[in-house]
Amino acid sequence: MQNAEIAERRKTAIARGVGMQTQIYVERAENAEVWDVEGRRYIDFAAGIAVINTGHRHPKVMAAVAAQLERFTHTCHQVLPYESYIALGERLNALVPGDFEKRTVFVTTGAEAVENAVKIARIATGRSAVIAFGGAFHGRTFMGMALTGKVQPYKAGFGPMMPDVYHVPFPIGLHGTSTADALTGIQKLFKADLDPARVAAIIIEPVQGEGGFYQAPAELMRGLRTLCDEHGIVLIADEVQTGFARTGKLFAMEHYDVVPDLTCMAKGLGGGLPIAAVTGRASIMDAAHPGGLGGTYGGNPLGIAAAHAVLDVIEEEGLCDRANALGSRLRQRLEAMRERVPEIAEVRGPGFMVAVEFNRPGEGAPHPDFANRVKAEAQARGLILLTCGVHGNVIRFLAPITIPDAVFAEALDILEEAMLAARS
């Protein structure tokens, strides 16, 4: 089989709206490496968009799933429950930031976690409005789209968004937006358009994912916590992409001295299997009536087994410390290239959630063409990269945190070659 042959078949089988970052059709994968149907090897710096933090086919995750396969694959927890679901809830209640009693609900995807967090906030407060940030990404469902702060390709042409969703600027120093601008934006919203007594929740990514890997300043988090406490608003942290050691902490909110009321998670929790969760204050989480939360596949036994193994691996292999070490090496390598690659505008990101943003030299304008050239040059050399950002001028690095040192060193060499080649 050839990649091009499968790509042709895809055109007549799969809906056009499912976007493609590459036309590389995977045959097998191991840790940070994948091989396509033609036998070519690639180093994976995408990790399924931060899903495979523990690497492709981690032996402990595979063993846990295999053991569960021998017992049962599905019963629907709402019909025939199982202890492992409860045990994972107990673990997340203990691990998610916040020194208060917590509850957890399991669902299937990150978007579903966000939807449920909004549902929970609304029923707990008796309010409907939600505030989100420009550049945010919260999913492709209708509430997820409404909360997402990016029109193309997520909102365009899909009709009216869900009502009572409002956006304010996200602080991005490189683009001239400050924490004061963001907090002032909320106050202006309260004065002109929205009674704070109608606001159920404010939702924020501690580090914007699709938006460009911009980390929320500590002052912003403190300001949001103060506003939420003052007005009885639920603070929701979307940790779907930032969770599970990616930022050098188990959760990115651990970088701050305030905590959210609800935390959404998915991606890295399942190590490749679909599972998501919302964990938060018991008093808020328990506001929903029985039957108001859940889903047929929510907390599927295989995903639960994988998640238990993922949490074990993160602790046993010290992946938070590993993320900090790898991220430091990557940032140093990128910073060292500034003279030879003047398109580099900024290198940023906590832990191993690192990005490089490209601007046109001397102009300060976003340079998405250069980002795409770097991505293409890297792919041609066997390194898979992803772009992101509202302007498409950011490359984000999401390699498995378990990547072997030799493979990581090889990837950094390829990255340097690709950036230099993109300039020629």
Secondary structure as a PSIPRED ss2 file (coil, helix, strand):
# PSIPRED VFORMAT (PSIPRED V4.0)

   1 M C   1.000  0.000  0.000
   2 Q C   1.000  0.000  0.000
   3 N H   0.000  1.000  0.000
   4 A H   0.000  1.000  0.000
   5 E H   0.000  1.000  0.000
   6 I H   0.000  1.000  0.000
   7 A H   0.000  1.000  0.000
   8 E H   0.000  1.000  0.000
   9 R H   0.000  1.000  0.000
  10 R H   0.000  1.000  0.000
  11 K H   0.000  1.000  0.000
  12 T H   0.000  1.000  0.000
  13 A H   0.000  1.000  0.000
  14 I C   1.000  0.000  0.000
  15 A C   1.000  0.000  0.000
  16 R C   1.000  0.000  0.000
  17 G C   1.000  0.000  0.000
  18 V C   1.000  0.000  0.000
  19 G C   1.000  0.000  0.000
  20 M C   1.000  0.000  0.000
  21 Q C   1.000  0.000  0.000
  22 T C   1.000  0.000  0.000
  23 Q C   1.000  0.000  0.000
  24 I C   1.000  0.000  0.000
  25 Y C   1.000  0.000  0.000
  26 V E   0.000  0.000  1.000
  27 E E   0.000  0.000  1.000
  28 R E   0.000  0.000  1.000
  29 A E   0.000  0.000  1.000
  30 E E   0.000  0.000  1.000
  31 N E   0.000  0.000  1.000
  32 A C   1.000  0.000  0.000
  33 E E   0.000  0.000  1.000
  34 V E   0.000  0.000  1.000
  35 W E   0.000  0.000  1.000
  36 D E   0.000  0.000  1.000
  37 V C   1.000  0.000  0.000
  38 E C   1.000  0.000  0.000
  39 G C   1.000  0.000  0.000
  40 R C   1.000  0.000  0.000
  41 R E   0.000  0.000  1.000
  42 Y E   0.000  0.000  1.000
  43 I E   0.000  0.000  1.000
  44 D E   0.000  0.000  1.000
  45 F C   1.000  0.000  0.000
  46 A C   1.000  0.000  0.000
  47 A H   0.000  1.000  0.000
  48 G H   0.000  1.000  0.000
  49 I H   0.000  1.000  0.000
  50 A H   0.000  1.000  0.000
  51 V C   1.000  0.000  0.000
  52 I C   1.000  0.000  0.000
  53 N C   1.000  0.000  0.000
  54 T C   1.000  0.000  0.000
  55 G C   1.000  0.000  0.000
  56 H E   0.000  0.000  1.000
  57 R C   1.000  0.000  0.000
  58 H C   1.000  0.000  0.000
  59 P H   0.000  1.000  0.000
  60 K H   0.000  1.000  0.000
  61 V H   0.000  1.000  0.000
  62 M H   0.000  1.000  0.000
  63 A H   0.000  1.000  0.000
  64 A H   0.000  1.000  0.000
  65 V H   0.000  1.000  0.000
  66 A H   0.000  1.000  0.000
  67 A H   0.000  1.000  0.000
  68 Q H   0.000  1.000  0.000
  69 L H   0.000  1.000  0.000
  70 E C   1.000  0.000  0.000
  71 R C   1.000  0.000  0.000
  72 F C   1.000  0.000  0.000
  73 T C   1.000  0.000  0.000
  74 H C   1.000  0.000  0.000
  75 T C   1.000  0.000  0.000
  76 C C   1.000  0.000  0.000
  77 H C   1.000  0.000  0.000
  78 Q C   1.000  0.000  0.000
  79 V C   1.000  0.000  0.000
  80 L C   1.000  0.000  0.000
  81 P C   1.000  0.000  0.000
  82 Y C   1.000  0.000  0.000
  83 E H   0.000  1.000  0.000
  84 S H   0.000  1.000  0.000
  85 Y H   0.000  1.000  0.000
  86 I H   0.000  1.000  0.000
  87 A H   0.000  1.000  0.000
  88 L H   0.000  1.000  0.000
  89 G H   0.000  1.000  0.000
  90 E H   0.000  1.000  0.000
  91 R H   0.000  1.000  0.000
  92 L H   0.000  1.000  0.000
  93 N H   0.000  1.000  0.000
  94 A H   0.000  1.000  0.000
  95 L H   0.000  1.000  0.000
  96 V C   1.000  0.000  0.000
  97 P C   1.000  0.000  0.000
  98 G C   1.000  0.000  0.000
  99 D C   1.000  0.000  0.000
 100 F C   1.000  0.000  0.000
 101 E C   1.000  0.000  0.000
 102 K E   0.000  0.000  1.000
 103 R E   0.000  0.000  1.000
 104 T E   0.000  0.000  1.000
 105 V E   0.000  0.000  1.000
 106 F E   0.000  0.000  1.000
 107 V E   0.000  0.000  1.000
 108 T C   1.000  0.000  0.000
 109 T C   1.000  0.000  0.000
 110 G H   0.000  1.000  0.000
 111 A H   0.000  1.000  0.000
 112 E H   0.000  1.000  0.000
 113 A H   0.000  1.000  0.000
 114 V H   0.000  1.000  0.000
 115 E H   0.000  1.000  0.000
 116 N H   0.000  1.000  0.000
 117 A H   0.000  1.000  0.000
 118 V H   0.000  1.000  0.000
 119 K H   0.000  1.000  0.000
 120 I H   0.000  1.000  0.000
 121 A H   0.000  1.000  0.000
 122 R H   0.000  1.000  0.000
 123 I H   0.000  1.000  0.000
 124 A H   0.000  1.000  0.000
 125 T H   0.000  1.000  0.000
 126 G C   1.000  0.000  0.000
 127 R C   1.000  0.000  0.000
 128 S C   1.000  0.000  0.000
 129 A E   0.000  0.000  1.000
 130 V E   0.000  0.000  1.000
 131 I E   0.000  0.000  1.000
 132 A E   0.000  0.000  1.000
 133 F E   0.000  0.000  1.000
 134 G C   1.000  0.000  0.000
 135 G C   1.000  0.000  0.000
 136 A C   1.000  0.000  0.000
 137 F C   1.000  0.000  0.000
 138 H C   1.000  0.000  0.000
 139 G C   1.000  0.000  0.000
 140 R C   1.000  0.000  0.000
 141 T C   1.000  0.000  0.000
 142 F H   0.000  1.000  0.000
 143 M H   0.000  1.000  0.000
 144 G H   0.000  1.000  0.000
 145 M H   0.000  1.000  0.000
 146 A H   0.000  1.000  0.000
 147 L H   0.000  1.000  0.000
 148 T C   1.000  0.000  0.000
 149 G C   1.000  0.000  0.000
 150 K C   1.000  0.000  0.000
 151 V C   1.000  0.000  0.000
 152 Q C   1.000  0.000  0.000
 153 P C   1.000  0.000  0.000
 154 Y C   1.000  0.000  0.000
 155 K C   1.000  0.000  0.000
 156 A C   1.000  0.000  0.000
 157 G C   1.000  0.000  0.000
 158 F C   1.000  0.000  0.000
 159 G C   1.000  0.000  0.000
 160 P C   1.000  0.000  0.000
 161 M C   1.000  0.000  0.000
 162 M C   1.000  0.000  0.000
 163 P C   1.000  0.000  0.000
 164 D C   1.000  0.000  0.000
 165 V E   0.000  0.000  1.000
 166 Y E   0.000  0.000  1.000
 167 H E   0.000  0.000  1.000
 168 V E   0.000  0.000  1.000
 169 P C   1.000  0.000  0.000
 170 F C   1.000  0.000  0.000
 171 P C   1.000  0.000  0.000
 172 I E   0.000  0.000  1.000
 173 G H   0.000  1.000  0.000
 174 L H   0.000  1.000  0.000
 175 H H   0.000  1.000  0.000
 176 G C   1.000  0.000  0.000
 177 T E   0.000  0.000  1.000
 178 S C   1.000  0.000  0.000
 179 T H   0.000  1.000  0.000
 180 A H   0.000  1.000  0.000
 181 D H   0.000  1.000  0.000
 182 A H   0.000  1.000  0.000
 183 L H   0.000  1.000  0.000
 184 T H   0.000  1.000  0.000
 185 G H   0.000  1.000  0.000
 186 I H   0.000  1.000  0.000
 187 Q H   0.000  1.000  0.000
 188 K H   0.000  1.000  0.000
 189 L H   0.000  1.000  0.000
 190 F H   0.000  1.000  0.000
 191 K H   0.000  1.000  0.000
 192 A H   0.000  1.000  0.000
 193 D C   1.000  0.000  0.000
 194 L C   1.000  0.000  0.000
 195 D C   1.000  0.000  0.000
 196 P H   0.000  1.000  0.000
 197 A H   0.000  1.000  0.000
 198 R H   0.000  1.000  0.000
 199 V E   0.000  0.000  1.000
 200 A E   0.000  0.000  1.000
 201 A E   0.000  0.000  1.000
 202 I E   0.000  0.000  1.000
 203 I E   0.000  0.000  1.000
 204 I E   0.000  0.000  1.000
 205 E C   1.000  0.000  0.000
 206 P C   1.000  0.000  0.000
 207 V E   0.000  0.000  1.000
 208 Q C   1.000  0.000  0.000
 209 G C   1.000  0.000  0.000
 210 E C   1.000  0.000  0.000
 211 G C   1.000  0.000  0.000
 212 G C   1.000  0.000  0.000
 213 F C   1.000  0.000  0.000
 214 Y C   1.000  0.000  0.000
 215 Q E   0.000  0.000  1.000
 216 A C   1.000  0.000  0.000
 217 P C   1.000  0.000  0.000
 218 A H   0.000  1.000  0.000
 219 E H   0.000  1.000  0.000
 220 L H   0.000  1.000  0.000
 221 M H   0.000  1.000  0.000
 222 R H   0.000  1.000  0.000
 223 G H   0.000  1.000  0.000
 224 L H   0.000  1.000  0.000
 225 R H   0.000  1.000  0.000
 226 T H   0.000  1.000  0.000
 227 L H   0.000  1.000  0.000
 228 C H   0.000  1.000  0.000
 229 D H   0.000  1.000  0.000
 230 E H   0.000  1.000  0.000
 231 H H   0.000  1.000  0.000
 232 G C   1.000  0.000  0.000
 233 I C   1.000  0.000  0.000
 234 V E   0.000  0.000  1.000
 235 L E   0.000  0.000  1.000
 236 I E   0.000  0.000  1.000
 237 A E   0.000  0.000  1.000
 238 D E   0.000  0.000  1.000
 239 E C   1.000  0.000  0.000
 240 V C   1.000  0.000  0.000
 241 Q C   1.000  0.000  0.000
 242 T C   1.000  0.000  0.000
 243 G C   1.000  0.000  0.000
 244 F C   1.000  0.000  0.000
 245 A C   1.000  0.000  0.000
 246 R C   1.000  0.000  0.000
 247 T C   1.000  0.000  0.000
 248 G C   1.000  0.000  0.000
 249 K C   1.000  0.000  0.000
 250 L C   1.000  0.000  0.000
 251 F C   1.000  0.000  0.000
 252 A H   0.000  1.000  0.000
 253 M H   0.000  1.000  0.000
 254 E H   0.000  1.000  0.000
 255 H H   0.000  1.000  0.000
 256 Y C   1.000  0.000  0.000
 257 D C   1.000  0.000  0.000
 258 V C   1.000  0.000  0.000
 259 V C   1.000  0.000  0.000
 260 P C   1.000  0.000  0.000
 261 D C   1.000  0.000  0.000
 262 L E   0.000  0.000  1.000
 263 T E   0.000  0.000  1.000
 264 C E   0.000  0.000  1.000
 265 M E   0.000  0.000  1.000
 266 A C   1.000  0.000  0.000
 267 K H   0.000  1.000  0.000
 268 G H   0.000  1.000  0.000
 269 L H   0.000  1.000  0.000
 270 G H   0.000  1.000  0.000
 271 G C   1.000  0.000  0.000
 272 G C   1.000  0.000  0.000
 273 L C   1.000  0.000  0.000
 274 P C   1.000  0.000  0.000
 275 I C   1.000  0.000  0.000
 276 A E   0.000  0.000  1.000
 277 A E   0.000  0.000  1.000
 278 V E   0.000  0.000  1.000
 279 T E   0.000  0.000  1.000
 280 G E   0.000  0.000  1.000
 281 R E   0.000  0.000  1.000
 282 A H   0.000  1.000  0.000
 283 S H   0.000  1.000  0.000
 284 I H   0.000  1.000  0.000
 285 M H   0.000  1.000  0.000
 286 D C   1.000  0.000  0.000
 287 A C   1.000  0.000  0.000
 288 A C   1.000  0.000  0.000
 289 H C   1.000  0.000  0.000
 290 P C   1.000  0.000  0.000
 291 G C   1.000  0.000  0.000
 292 G C   1.000  0.000  0.000
 293 L C   1.000  0.000  0.000
 294 G C   1.000  0.000  0.000
 295 G C   1.000  0.000  0.000
 296 T C   1.000  0.000  0.000
 297 Y C   1.000  0.000  0.000
 298 G C   1.000  0.000  0.000
 299 G C   1.000  0.000  0.000
 300 N C   1.000  0.000  0.000
 301 P H   0.000  1.000  0.000
 302 L H   0.000  1.000  0.000
 303 G H   0.000  1.000  0.000
 304 I H   0.000  1.000  0.000
 305 A H   0.000  1.000  0.000
 306 A H   0.000  1.000  0.000
 307 A H   0.000  1.000  0.000
 308 H H   0.000  1.000  0.000
 309 A H   0.000  1.000  0.000
 310 V H   0.000  1.000  0.000
 311 L H   0.000  1.000  0.000
 312 D H   0.000  1.000  0.000
 313 V H   0.000  1.000  0.000
 314 I H   0.000  1.000  0.000
 315 E H   0.000  1.000  0.000
 316 E H   0.000  1.000  0.000
 317 E C   1.000  0.000  0.000
 318 G C   1.000  0.000  0.000
 319 L H   0.000  1.000  0.000
 320 C H   0.000  1.000  0.000
 321 D H   0.000  1.000  0.000
 322 R H   0.000  1.000  0.000
 323 A H   0.000  1.000  0.000
 324 N H   0.000  1.000  0.000
 325 A H   0.000  1.000  0.000
 326 L H   0.000  1.000  0.000
 327 G H   0.000  1.000  0.000
 328 S H   0.000  1.000  0.000
 329 R H   0.000  1.000  0.000
 330 L H   0.000  1.000  0.000
 331 R H   0.000  1.000  0.000
 332 Q H   0.000  1.000  0.000
 333 R H   0.000  1.000  0.000
 334 L H   0.000  1.000  0.000
 335 E H   0.000  1.000  0.000
 336 A C   1.000  0.000  0.000
 337 M C   1.000  0.000  0.000
 338 R C   1.000  0.000  0.000
 339 E C   1.000  0.000  0.000
 340 R C   1.000  0.000  0.000
 341 V C   1.000  0.000  0.000
 342 P C   1.000  0.000  0.000
 343 E C   1.000  0.000  0.000
 344 I E   0.000  0.000  1.000
 345 A E   0.000  0.000  1.000
 346 E E   0.000  0.000  1.000
 347 V E   0.000  0.000  1.000
 348 R E   0.000  0.000  1.000
 349 G C   1.000  0.000  0.000
 350 P C   1.000  0.000  0.000
 351 G C   1.000  0.000  0.000
 352 F C   1.000  0.000  0.000
 353 M C   1.000  0.000  0.000
 354 V E   0.000  0.000  1.000
 355 A E   0.000  0.000  1.000
 356 V E   0.000  0.000  1.000
 357 E E   0.000  0.000  1.000
 358 F E   0.000  0.000  1.000
 359 N E   0.000  0.000  1.000
 360 R C   1.000  0.000  0.000
 361 P C   1.000  0.000  0.000
 362 G C   1.000  0.000  0.000
 363 E C   1.000  0.000  0.000
 364 G C   1.000  0.000  0.000
 365 A C   1.000  0.000  0.000
 366 P E   0.000  0.000  1.000
 367 H C   1.000  0.000  0.000
 368 P H   0.000  1.000  0.000
 369 D H   0.000  1.000  0.000
 370 F H   0.000  1.000  0.000
 371 A H   0.000  1.000  0.000
 372 N H   0.000  1.000  0.000
 373 R H   0.000  1.000  0.000
 374 V H   0.000  1.000  0.000
 375 K H   0.000  1.000  0.000
 376 A H   0.000  1.000  0.000
 377 E H   0.000  1.000  0.000
 378 A H   0.000  1.000  0.000
 379 Q H   0.000  1.000  0.000
 380 A H   0.000  1.000  0.000
 381 R C   1.000  0.000  0.000
 382 G C   1.000  0.000  0.000
 383 L E   0.000  0.000  1.000
 384 I E   0.000  0.000  1.000
 385 L C   1.000  0.000  0.000
 386 L E   0.000  0.000  1.000
 387 T E   0.000  0.000  1.000
 388 C E   0.000  0.000  1.000
 389 G C   1.000  0.000  0.000
 390 V C   1.000  0.000  0.000
 391 H C   1.000  0.000  0.000
 392 G C   1.000  0.000  0.000
 393 N C   1.000  0.000  0.000
 394 V E   0.000  0.000  1.000
 395 I E   0.000  0.000  1.000
 396 R E   0.000  0.000  1.000
 397 F E   0.000  0.000  1.000
 398 L C   1.000  0.000  0.000
 399 A C   1.000  0.000  0.000
 400 P C   1.000  0.000  0.000
 401 I C   1.000  0.000  0.000
 402 T C   1.000  0.000  0.000
 403 I C   1.000  0.000  0.000
 404 P C   1.000  0.000  0.000
 405 D H   0.000  1.000  0.000
 406 A H   0.000  1.000  0.000
 407 V H   0.000  1.000  0.000
 408 F H   0.000  1.000  0.000
 409 A H   0.000  1.000  0.000
 410 E H   0.000  1.000  0.000
 411 A H   0.000  1.000  0.000
 412 L H   0.000  1.000  0.000
 413 D H   0.000  1.000  0.000
 414 I H   0.000  1.000  0.000
 415 L H   0.000  1.000  0.000
 416 E H   0.000  1.000  0.000
 417 E H   0.000  1.000  0.000
 418 A H   0.000  1.000  0.000
 419 M H   0.000  1.000  0.000
 420 L H   0.000  1.000  0.000
 421 A H   0.000  1.000  0.000
 422 A H   0.000  1.000  0.000
 423 R H   0.000  1.000  0.000
 424 S C   1.000  0.000  0.000
